[in-house]
């Protein structure tokens, strides 16, 4: 889904920024599944995070945190 967010943000056919596209693949699915403890970065939430960057059209994962603890 992360790759999809970057593709949506890059698509000139819409006006989604990268933060808006990230919400499409995080907050919205969490809400649809009634997973109230995830989907946004906020106090009291699960704190699963991915730090990534794009280079030469590819997504590279730099770090991953699960429940606030770095696991990669």
ChimeraX commands (.cxc) that place a marker at each C-alpha (Angstrom):
marker #1 position 0.00,0.00,0.00 radius 0.5
marker #1 position 2.93,2.34,0.57 radius 0.5
marker #1 position 3.87,2.14,-3.09 radius 0.5
marker #1 position 0.24,2.86,-4.01 radius 0.5
marker #1 position 0.29,6.03,-1.90 radius 0.5
marker #1 position 3.37,7.31,-3.73 radius 0.5
marker #1 position 1.75,6.48,-7.08 radius 0.5
marker #1 position -1.46,8.31,-6.16 radius 0.5
marker #1 position 0.52,11.37,-5.09 radius 0.5
marker #1 position 2.49,11.32,-8.35 radius 0.5
marker #1 position -0.60,11.00,-10.56 radius 0.5
marker #1 position -1.36,14.34,-12.21 radius 0.5
marker #1 position -4.96,13.21,-12.76 radius 0.5
marker #1 position -5.75,13.98,-9.10 radius 0.5
marker #1 position -4.83,16.58,-6.50 radius 0.5
marker #1 position -3.69,14.28,-3.69 radius 0.5
marker #1 position -0.52,15.31,-1.89 radius 0.5
marker #1 position 1.68,12.57,-0.44 radius 0.5
marker #1 position 0.31,13.12,3.11 radius 0.5
marker #1 position -3.24,12.87,1.77 radius 0.5
marker #1 position -2.39,9.71,-0.16 radius 0.5
marker #1 position -0.79,8.18,2.94 radius 0.5
marker #1 position -4.06,8.79,4.81 radius 0.5
marker #1 position -5.86,6.87,2.06 radius 0.5
marker #1 position -3.81,3.76,2.87 radius 0.5
marker #1 position -3.63,4.18,6.66 radius 0.5
marker #1 position -6.47,6.02,8.34 radius 0.5
marker #1 position -9.23,5.02,5.95 radius 0.5
marker #1 position -8.56,1.24,6.05 radius 0.5
marker #1 position -8.22,1.37,9.85 radius 0.5
marker #1 position -11.58,3.13,10.11 radius 0.5
marker #1 position -13.21,0.69,7.69 radius 0.5
marker #1 position -12.08,-2.21,9.90 radius 0.5
marker #1 position -12.97,-0.45,13.18 radius 0.5
marker #1 position -9.32,-0.51,14.27 radius 0.5
marker #1 position -9.51,2.56,16.47 radius 0.5
marker #1 position -6.01,2.12,17.89 radius 0.5
marker #1 position -4.22,2.68,14.57 radius 0.5
marker #1 position -4.27,4.58,11.30 radius 0.5
marker #1 position -3.04,7.94,12.60 radius 0.5
marker #1 position -0.08,9.30,14.53 radius 0.5
marker #1 position -1.55,10.39,17.85 radius 0.5
marker #1 position -1.18,9.90,21.58 radius 0.5
marker #1 position -2.72,6.64,22.74 radius 0.5
marker #1 position -2.53,5.01,19.32 radius 0.5
marker #1 position -0.54,1.90,18.44 radius 0.5
marker #1 position 2.55,3.70,17.07 radius 0.5
marker #1 position 3.31,1.44,14.11 radius 0.5
marker #1 position 5.37,3.62,11.78 radius 0.5
marker #1 position 7.46,3.27,8.63 radius 0.5
marker #1 position 10.12,5.75,7.53 radius 0.5
marker #1 position 10.68,5.43,3.80 radius 0.5
marker #1 position 12.08,7.37,0.91 radius 0.5
marker #1 position 11.88,7.11,-2.84 radius 0.5
marker #1 position 14.97,6.85,-5.00 radius 0.5
marker #1 position 15.01,6.24,-8.74 radius 0.5
marker #1 position 11.31,5.40,-8.66 radius 0.5
marker #1 position 11.66,2.73,-5.96 radius 0.5
marker #1 position 10.48,2.85,-2.36 radius 0.5
marker #1 position 13.20,2.17,0.21 radius 0.5
marker #1 position 12.31,1.40,3.82 radius 0.5
marker #1 position 14.69,3.12,6.23 radius 0.5
marker #1 position 13.18,2.21,9.60 radius 0.5
marker #1 position 10.12,0.47,11.05 radius 0.5
marker #1 position 8.61,0.93,14.51 radius 0.5
marker #1 position 6.06,-1.48,15.96 radius 0.5
marker #1 position 4.11,-0.29,18.98 radius 0.5
marker #1 position 6.67,2.47,19.38 radius 0.5
marker #1 position 9.73,0.19,19.37 radius 0.5
marker #1 position 12.16,0.22,16.48 radius 0.5
marker #1 position 12.26,-3.21,14.85 radius 0.5
marker #1 position 14.13,-2.36,11.63 radius 0.5
marker link #1:1,2 radius 0.2
marker link #1:2,3 radius 0.2
marker link #1:3,4 radius 0.2
marker link #1:4,5 radius 0.2
marker link #1:5,6 radius 0.2
marker link #1:6,7 radius 0.2
marker link #1:7,8 radius 0.2
marker link #1:8,9 radius 0.2
marker link #1:9,10 radius 0.2
marker link #1:10,11 radius 0.2
marker link #1:11,12 radius 0.2
marker link #1:12,13 radius 0.2
marker link #1:13,14 radius 0.2
marker link #1:14,15 radius 0.2
marker link #1:15,16 radius 0.2
marker link #1:16,17 radius 0.2
marker link #1:17,18 radius 0.2
marker link #1:18,19 radius 0.2
marker link #1:19,20 radius 0.2
marker link #1:20,21 radius 0.2
marker link #1:21,22 radius 0.2
marker link #1:22,23 radius 0.2
marker link #1:23,24 radius 0.2
marker link #1:24,25 radius 0.2
marker link #1:25,26 radius 0.2
marker link #1:26,27 radius 0.2
marker link #1:27,28 radius 0.2
marker link #1:28,29 radius 0.2
marker link #1:29,30 radius 0.2
marker link #1:30,31 radius 0.2
marker link #1:31,32 radius 0.2
marker link #1:32,33 radius 0.2
marker link #1:33,34 radius 0.2
marker link #1:34,35 radius 0.2
marker link #1:35,36 radius 0.2
marker link #1:36,37 radius 0.2
marker link #1:37,38 radius 0.2
marker link #1:38,39 radius 0.2
marker link #1:39,40 radius 0.2
marker link #1:40,41 radius 0.2
marker link #1:41,42 radius 0.2
marker link #1:42,43 radius 0.2
marker link #1:43,44 radius 0.2
marker link #1:44,45 radius 0.2
marker link #1:45,46 radius 0.2
marker link #1:46,47 radius 0.2
marker link #1:47,48 radius 0.2
marker link #1:48,49 radius 0.2
marker link #1:49,50 radius 0.2
marker link #1:50,51 radius 0.2
marker link #1:51,52 radius 0.2
marker link #1:52,53 radius 0.2
marker link #1:53,54 radius 0.2
marker link #1:54,55 radius 0.2
marker link #1:55,56 radius 0.2
marker link #1:56,57 radius 0.2
marker link #1:57,58 radius 0.2
marker link #1:58,59 radius 0.2
marker link #1:59,60 radius 0.2
marker link #1:60,61 radius 0.2
marker link #1:61,62 radius 0.2
marker link #1:62,63 radius 0.2
marker link #1:63,64 radius 0.2
marker link #1:64,65 radius 0.2
marker link #1:65,66 radius 0.2
marker link #1:66,67 radius 0.2
marker link #1:67,68 radius 0.2
marker link #1:68,69 radius 0.2
marker link #1:69,70 radius 0.2
marker link #1:70,71 radius 0.2
marker link #1:71,72 radius 0.2
view
